Amino acid sequence: MKNQLVTRRIVETAALFLIGDGIMGLIKPRWHSRLWHFGPQLLKAATEELAEHPKTARTVYALEAAVGIAIASFSTPEQDW
């Protein structure tokens, strides 16, 4: 039971991150993309592309938020504790 609770918390935290990050990217796509411009060259290249193409970035961030919402919806039981 304890491992299941830990797993549920990790999944919910991931969903919260995806939703929040996606919403932030929708609000200010260039600024948000540049905020994450660090790390391996592949990540830097991706954030540069998103910063240069805000319409594409908004699409990516909307999908990210939608995935987070889907994870949150499917990973939580219907009844309360």
C-alpha positions in Angstrom: 0.0 0.0 0.0 2.8 2.4 0.9 4.6 1.9 -2.5 1.3 2.4 -4.3 0.8 5.7 -2.5 4.4 6.8 -3.3 3.8 5.9 -7.0 0.5 7.9 -7.0 2.2 10.9 -5.6 5.0 10.8 -8.2 2.4 10.5 -11.0 0.4 13.4 -9.6 3.5 15.5 -9.3 4.5 14.7 -12.9 0.9 15.7 -14.0 1.1 18.9 -12.0 4.5 19.8 -13.6 3.2 19.1 -17.1 0.1 21.1 -16.7 1.9 24.1 -15.1 4.8 24.1 -17.5 2.3 23.8 -20.4 0.3 26.7 -19.2 3.4 28.9 -18.6 4.5 28.1 -22.1 1.1 29.1 -23.5 1.2 32.5 -21.7 4.8 33.5 -22.8 6.2 30.9 -25.2 9.5 32.8 -26.0 10.3 33.7 -22.4 9.4 30.2 -21.1 11.4 28.4 -23.8 14.5 30.6 -23.1 14.1 29.9 -19.4 14.9 26.2 -20.1 17.9 26.9 -22.4 20.5 24.8 -20.6 21.9 21.2 -20.6 22.7 19.0 -23.5 23.0 20.4 -27.0 19.8 18.6 -28.1 17.8 20.4 -25.3 19.3 23.7 -26.2 18.5 23.3 -29.9 14.9 22.4 -29.0 14.4 25.4 -26.7 16.0 27.7 -29.4 13.5 26.4 -32.0 10.6 26.9 -29.6 11.8 30.4 -28.8 12.1 31.3 -32.5 8.6 29.9 -33.4 6.1 30.9 -30.8 3.1 29.5 -32.6 4.7 26.1 -32.8 5.8 26.5 -29.1 2.2 27.2 -28.1 1.1 24.0 -29.9 3.7 22.0 -28.1 2.9 23.6 -24.7 -0.9 23.0 -25.2 -0.2 19.3 -25.9 2.0 19.2 -22.8 -0.8 20.6 -20.7 -3.3 18.2 -22.3 -1.1 15.2 -21.5 -0.8 16.4 -17.9 -4.6 16.7 -17.7 -5.0 13.3 -19.2 -2.6 11.8 -16.7 -4.3 13.5 -13.8 -7.7 12.4 -15.0 -6.8 8.8 -15.5 -4.6 8.3 -12.5 -7.1 9.5 -9.9 -9.9 7.3 -8.6 -13.5 8.5 -8.8 -14.3 8.1 -5.1 -12.6 10.2 -2.4 -10.5 8.6 0.3 
